[in-house]
Amino acid sequence: MKTKLDTGIVLWMLAGAAILALFLIVGWHFYRVENPAQELAFKASRADTVGRMQLALASASEAEKSAVLATTDQDSRMLADRARAATAEVEQEREELANLLATGGTQREKDLLAQFSGAFDNLRRVDDEVLRLAVKNTNLKAYKLLFGPAAETLAEIDAALSRVVAKCAGSRDCSQLMPLAFGAQIGVLRIQTLLAPHIAEESDAEMDRMEALMAKEVTQVRADLDGLASKLPRDPDVAMAGVRFVRYGELKAQILSLSRENTNVRSLALSLNQKRKALLLCLEASDALKQAILEEPIAGVTYGRPPKPR
């Protein structure tokens, strides 16, 4: 009786094992059929994420360059914010890709993502400095002062001194007054012509040289105006020229201060040099990463090529 019972148990166990084996075979068959599709979808997801990173990089770069070249504070700030938003999108896609690679992908893909992350961190540091400078527009503001209020004040000085010369024509003192008036006119004009290249200059040493030349001209103009004032103490045009030259000096100081900050020149130089190189490294790393993802083999998938003969 016991033997029959044991034999029945063995038969049931064998039958159960056979059924289990059958399920495993069927399951393996469907796994083999469906797994390539899943792997292809996973590959496409990673490649698409890299593509979105590259698109956001391009958008950030375009907005950054536009912010550097913008001619108003409002436009610069708007474009800088747009560049920062696109950079944040790159970071978001980078984090998504890191999460995807944590669940699959090759070690090479993870290494290439790490390489991209390092290049992207450097790019963000350069971008932050470029955009910080670009929104200040100090060189543009200096040019507006130079060709606006400063030029108008220079014209007022020139007109006042021209009237002094006209009034003295024919008098015995004219030979003494004309050199002083003309000297002051020429001196102010020389200062004005030095201010424009000062604003465009990148080198501090060259700006120092131009400011030294301006200082000499200022000293000479003051001496000429003081000479006129001593000879014509009650002349309203001489007084006007002196007052307007003081105003011109105030404007010159503002222009030089803005020019020294040099934010437009510095941001443009950074954009054309360090930013361009940092962006190129990011794009090269992302291209290599995308190519590595696309080249990752999937068992049973030939990408349109005939399978190798056995």
C-alpha positions in Angstrom: 0.0 0.0 0.0 2.8 2.3 0.9 4.6 1.5 -2.3 1.6 2.4 -4.5 1.2 5.7 -2.6 4.9 6.5 -3.1 4.6 5.7 -6.8 1.5 8.0 -7.1 3.4 10.8 -5.4 6.3 10.4 -7.8 4.1 10.4 -10.8 2.4 13.6 -9.6 5.7 15.2 -9.1 6.9 14.2 -12.5 3.7 15.5 -14.1 4.1 18.8 -12.2 7.7 19.1 -13.3 6.7 18.5 -16.9 4.0 21.2 -16.7 6.4 23.6 -15.1 9.0 22.9 -17.8 6.3 23.5 -20.5 5.4 26.9 -18.9 9.1 27.8 -18.8 9.6 26.9 -22.4 6.5 28.9 -23.5 7.6 31.9 -21.3 11.1 31.8 -22.7 9.7 31.7 -26.2 7.6 34.9 -25.6 10.5 36.5 -23.8 12.8 35.8 -26.7 10.2 37.3 -29.0 9.4 40.4 -27.0 12.8 41.2 -25.4 14.3 42.7 -28.6 11.4 45.1 -29.0 11.8 46.2 -25.4 15.6 46.7 -25.9 15.0 48.7 -29.1 12.5 50.9 -27.2 15.0 51.4 -24.4 17.7 52.3 -26.9 15.4 54.7 -28.6 14.5 56.3 -25.3 18.2 56.9 -24.4 19.0 58.2 -27.9 16.1 60.6 -27.9 17.1 61.9 -24.5 20.6 62.7 -25.8 19.0 64.4 -28.8 16.9 66.6 -26.6 20.0 67.5 -24.6 21.7 68.6 -27.8 18.7 70.6 -28.9 18.6 72.4 -25.6 22.3 73.1 -25.8 21.8 74.7 -29.2 18.9 76.8 -27.8 21.0 77.9 -24.8 23.9 78.9 -27.0 21.7 80.9 -29.4 20.0 82.8 -26.6 23.4 83.5 -24.9 24.9 85.0 -28.1 21.8 87.1 -28.6 22.0 88.3 -25.0 25.6 89.4 -25.6 24.7 91.3 -28.8 21.5 92.8 -27.5 21.5 96.6 -27.4 19.2 97.2 -24.4 19.1 96.0 -20.8 15.6 94.7 -21.2 16.5 92.5 -24.2 19.7 91.3 -22.6 17.9 90.2 -19.4 15.1 88.5 -21.4 17.6 86.6 -23.6 19.8 85.7 -20.6 16.8 84.2 -18.8 16.0 82.3 -22.0 19.5 80.9 -22.1 19.4 79.9 -18.4 16.1 78.1 -18.9 17.5 76.1 -21.8 20.6 75.2 -19.8 18.3 74.0 -17.0 16.5 71.8 -19.6 19.9 70.3 -20.5 20.5 69.4 -16.9 17.0 67.9 -16.6 17.6 65.7 -19.6 21.0 64.7 -18.4 19.6 63.6 -15.1 16.9 61.6 -16.9 19.6 59.9 -19.0 21.6 59.1 -15.9 18.5 57.4 -14.4 18.0 55.4 -17.6 21.6 54.2 -17.7 21.4 53.2 -14.0 18.9 50.5 -15.2 20.7 49.5 -18.3 23.2 50.5 -21.0 26.9 49.7 -21.2 29.8 50.9 -19.0 31.1 52.9 -22.0 27.8 54.8 -22.2 28.1 55.6 -18.5 31.7 56.8 -18.9 30.7 59.0 -21.8 27.9 60.5 -19.8 30.3 61.3 -17.0 32.6 62.9 -19.6 29.7 65.0 -20.9 28.7 66.0 -17.3 32.2 67.3 -16.7 32.2 69.3 -19.9 28.7 70.6 -19.2 29.7 71.8 -15.7 32.5 73.8 -17.2 30.1 75.2 -19.9 27.7 76.4 -17.2 30.5 78.2 -15.3 31.5 80.1 -18.4 27.8 80.8 -19.3 27.1 82.2 -15.9 30.0 84.7 -16.2 29.1 85.6 -19.8 25.4 86.3 -18.9 26.3 88.1 -15.7 28.4 90.6 -17.8 26.1 90.8 -20.8 23.1 92.2 -18.9 25.1 95.1 -17.6 25.9 96.7 -21.0 28.4 99.1 -19.6 30.2 99.7 -22.9 26.9 100.5 -24.7 25.9 102.9 -21.9 29.3 104.6 -22.2 28.8 105.0 -26.0 25.4 106.6 -25.4 26.9 109.1 -23.0 29.8 109.8 -25.3 27.7 110.4 -28.4 24.8 112.0 -26.5 25.3 114.3 -23.6 29.1 114.5 -23.9 28.9 115.4 -27.6 26.2 118.0 -26.9 28.3 119.6 -24.2 31.4 119.6 -26.4 29.3 121.4 -29.1 28.3 124.0 -26.5 31.9 124.6 -25.5 32.9 125.0 -29.1 30.1 127.4 -29.8 30.9 129.6 -26.8 34.6 129.8 -27.7 33.8 130.5 -31.4 31.7 133.5 -30.2 34.7 134.7 -28.1 36.9 134.6 -31.2 34.3 136.4 -33.3 33.9 139.1 -30.8 37.6 139.7 -30.5 38.2 140.0 -34.2 39.9 143.2 -35.1 40.9 144.1 -31.5 44.5 144.4 -30.4 44.0 141.6 -27.9 42.8 139.1 -30.5 46.3 137.7 -31.2 46.5 136.6 -27.5 42.9 135.5 -27.2 42.6 133.4 -30.4 45.4 130.9 -29.4 43.7 130.3 -26.1 40.3 129.8 -27.5 41.5 127.6 -30.3 43.7 125.6 -27.9 40.7 124.9 -25.6 38.6 123.8 -28.6 41.2 121.5 -30.0 41.9 120.0 -26.5 38.3 119.1 -25.8 38.0 117.6 -29.3 41.1 115.5 -28.6 39.6 114.2 -25.4 36.4 113.3 -27.2 38.3 111.3 -29.9 40.2 109.4 -27.2 37.1 108.3 -25.4 35.7 106.2 -28.2 38.7 103.8 -28.5 38.9 103.7 -24.7 35.4 102.2 -24.6 36.3 99.6 -27.2 39.6 98.7 -25.7 40.1 95.4 -23.9 43.6 96.0 -22.4 43.8 97.8 -19.1 47.3 99.0 -20.0 46.2 100.6 -23.2 43.3 102.3 -21.3 45.8 103.6 -18.8 47.8 105.1 -21.7 44.8 106.8 -23.2 43.7 108.2 -19.8 47.2 109.7 -19.4 46.9 111.5 -22.7 43.4 112.8 -21.7 44.8 114.1 -18.4 47.4 116.2 -20.3 44.7 117.6 -22.5 42.5 118.4 -19.6 45.3 120.3 -17.9 46.0 122.3 -21.1 42.3 123.1 -21.7 41.9 124.4 -18.1 45.0 126.5 -18.6 43.6 128.0 -21.8 40.2 128.6 -20.2 41.8 130.2 -17.2 43.9 132.4 -19.5 40.7 133.6 -21.3 38.9 134.2 -18.0 41.8 136.4 -16.7 41.7 138.5 -19.9 37.9 138.6 -20.3 36.6 138.2 -16.7 33.1 139.5 -17.6 32.6 137.7 -20.9 29.5 135.4 -20.6 30.8 133.1 -23.3 34.1 132.5 -21.6 32.2 131.8 -18.4 29.8 129.5 -20.3 32.8 127.6 -21.8 34.2 127.1 -18.3 31.0 125.9 -16.8 30.3 123.5 -19.7 33.8 122.1 -19.4 33.2 121.2 -15.8 30.1 119.4 -16.9 32.1 117.7 -19.7 34.6 116.5 -17.1 31.8 114.9 -15.0 30.5 113.1 -18.1 34.0 112.0 -19.0 34.4 110.4 -15.5 31.2 108.5 -15.9 32.2 107.3 -19.4 35.6 106.1 -18.1 34.0 104.3 -15.2 31.6 102.4 -17.4 34.3 101.7 -20.0 36.6 100.3 -17.2 33.9 97.7 -16.4 34.1 96.7 -20.0 31.2 94.2 -19.6 30.2 94.1 -23.3 33.8 93.6 -24.5 34.5 91.0 -21.9 31.3 89.0 -22.4 31.9 89.0 -26.2 35.4 87.8 -25.8 34.3 85.0 -23.4 31.5 84.0 -25.8 33.8 83.8 -28.8 36.6 82.0 -27.1 36.0 80.1 -23.8 32.3 79.5 -24.4 32.8 78.3 -28.0 35.5 75.8 -26.8 33.4 74.6 -23.9 30.3 74.1 -26.1 32.4 72.1 -28.6 33.5 69.7 -25.9 29.9 69.2 -24.8 28.7 68.5 -28.3 31.6 66.1 -29.0 30.8 64.2 -25.8 27.1 64.0 -26.5 27.8 62.9 -30.1 30.0 60.1 -28.9 27.4 59.1 -26.3 24.6 59.0 -28.8 26.7 56.9 -31.2 27.6 54.5 -28.5 23.9 54.0 -27.7 23.0 53.5 -31.3 25.8 51.0 -31.8 24.9 48.9 -28.8 24.1 45.4 -30.1 20.7 43.7 -29.5 20.5 39.9 -29.9 18.4 38.9 -32.8 18.3 42.4 -34.3 20.3 43.0 -37.5 19.2 46.6 -38.3 18.2 45.6 -41.8 21.4 43.6 -42.5 21.1 39.9 -43.4 22.2 37.6 -40.5 25.6 36.0 -40.9 25.4 32.4 -42.2 26.1 29.7 -39.7 
